[in-house]
Structures are given as structure tokens and as C-alpha cells.
Amino acid sequence: MTTSTTPRRAHDKRVLPVVTALERHGLVDLSRHDETVAVVDQALGGQVVGATTLRSRLAELAGYVGGALVAVAGALFVADQWMNLSVVQQVGLLAVVAVLLFGAGVTVGVTGGGVATLRAGTQPVRQRLASVLFTAGAAAATAAVVVWLIDVIEQRGTEMEEGSLIGLGGALTLIVVAAVGYLLAPTLLGQAAVAVGAGYAVPFTLDSIGDMDPLPLGLMFLALGLGWLALAERGLWQELLAGRIIGSVFVVVGAQIPVGSEQAWIGYLLTLLVAAAGFALYVSRRAWPYLAVGVVGVTLAVPEALLDWTEGSLGTAGVLLVAGVTLLGASLAGLRLRKEVEETPPR
């Protein structure tokens, strides 16, 4: 009897801490505790230790170093000859680099058992290396589009009027190509690349249509953040925590942008609504980024509104005092809410 139960108990000691850590960080729903235990138990039981050996890590490091050296050498060569190249040659060169980088990323997957393994994450070393190559390819493709658009607009003689189209074209290219790379090899780097493209696309879009007022700009960032969080909660962003953080940042930034306009009260209201939504989501999802949104939102909105309504009569010391008291109160409320949530049994 001792022989049959001892390995199982040892295995449970590895499974339960992993499940508990995932639940505390909001990565796993507490109501699915038993399912999570079963999945982690099965995964650990079939885990291949060789995938995380020193040899594989050194191979990954060699891939990064080799890629960096090739990139630096290529950049130095191109820098010397860049001004002597025509626009067609410049765009063609950048496009070839993008294709080669994407091809190298696909090759990493194919040699490891198929491209599907990159998305499955069964070989994290290859997945990370492929993601770096895909993201670099997205950057090269973006540069190619920007160079081409600059030439097109210069020939039309409307640099000032259509300059925002250059940025918008580059941002959209980065979003599309980086998203393709993310679909092939989902990692934090790939998600961050898409986020950078989306963040630049918002102001360039408004500028291209001649409407850079703070209110529409803030609403677009707010909508972007809400959409990002929706994708994260639906599991389309595999890095759930990163998706929640990125979406939360977009939401808070979007709510705050109107504060600098003539309709500042809309910014105060949006920020308070975002804070309330953050607290509510924390209760249901038990994810700390939502709690941070609530605390940050209250801390920003209350002093800003009070300073505006008193027309600055509080002075610097008064504003700092109000901000400090608000931050302290919001933090205490957040800690209290977190304690209550952690003590609430899973439904």
C-alpha cells in the first residue's frame, strides 16, 4: 500500500501548489478547481524534462545571439549603402528581410515537429525563438510600408496634409503582420507588438480624418482597451495576465485623456466609471489588474475633480494632501475588497 500511494502523494505536492498559484493570480477560475487539478496532474505526469535542460537553453541563447549578429551585420551594410539605393530597392530589401525572418520562424516550427507545435506551446524554447523572428519580420514589413508611403506622399507634394497616413499605414501593417506572427507563435512579445501598433493607430486614425480632439481620442482608446480586455477574457490572448494589464492601461488612458479638454468633467466621470468597473471585475474575476484599475481610477479622478471645482484654491499642498488621502483610502478599500474576495469560497 505504501508503494502505491507514495508516488501519488509526491505528485500531488507538485500539482496543488501550481493550481493554487494560478487561482491566486486570477489565471484560473476557482469554480473549475477540480478540472484544473486534473489537467495539471496530467500535464506533469507526461512532462518531458529534457525540454528545459541546459542544452536547450543554450541552443535558444545561440539562436538569439546568432540572429542579433546577422541583424547588426545587415544593418551596418545597409546603412552604408542605403542612400545609394532607389526607393524600390529600399522597399524591396526591407520586404525580403521580412519574408526571410518569417520564413526562419516557420522553419523553427517545422523542424520541431510542425508549425502547430508553436501555437500549442509544447516546445516553449522554439515558440519564443519563432516569436522573436516573427516580431522582427513585422518590424521590417512596417518599415517597408513606411518607406513606400513616404515616397508616394513626397511625389504628391502633400507631406504636411497626409503625413498622418504614413503613421497610420505603418501602424496597421504592424498590427496585421504581428497578429499573424502571434497566431503562429503566441507569446508576450507578439501581443506587445500588436498593442504597440494599436496604440499608434488610434491617434493616427483621428489625425488622418482631421479630428484630434481629446474626447474622441479618449473614447477610441477606451474602446480599444475594452476590446482588448474582451479578447483576453475570451481566451484569445493566451497570456491572460498580460492581456488584462495592456487592456487596463488603454482603458485608464482613454478615460483620462478628456480631462485635458474643455469637457473635463467627462474625463472625471469616465475615470470613476472605469474605477467602479475595475472593482466589479475584480470581484468576479479575482484578477489583480482590475483591482489596480479601481485604485488608480479613484486616486486620479477625485483630486482632479476637486482641484477643478475649487478652481485651484487648495494650492499645491492641498492637492497633494487630497491625492494622498484618496490614494490611502482607495488602497485600504482595495485591500479590504481583496481580503473579502479571497475569503469567499468558490461558487
ABEGO torsion letter per residue (X at the ends): XAAAAAAAAAAAAAAAAAAAAAAAAGABBAAAAAAAAAAAAAAAAABBAAAABAAAAAAAAAAAAAAAAAAAAAAAAAAAAAAABBAAAAAAAAAAAAAAAAAAAAAAAAAAGEAAAAAAGABAAAAAAAAAAAAAAAAAAAAAAAAAAAAAAAAAGAAAAAAAAAAAAAAAAAAAAAAAAAAABBBAAAAAAAAAAAAAAAAAAAAAAGBABAAAAAAAAAAAAAAAAAAAAAGABABAAAAAAAAAAAAAAAAAAAAABABAAAAAAAAAAAAAAAAAAAAAAGBAAAAAAAAAAAAAAAAAAAAAAAGGAAEAAAAAAAAAAAAAAAAAAAAAAAAAAAABBBX
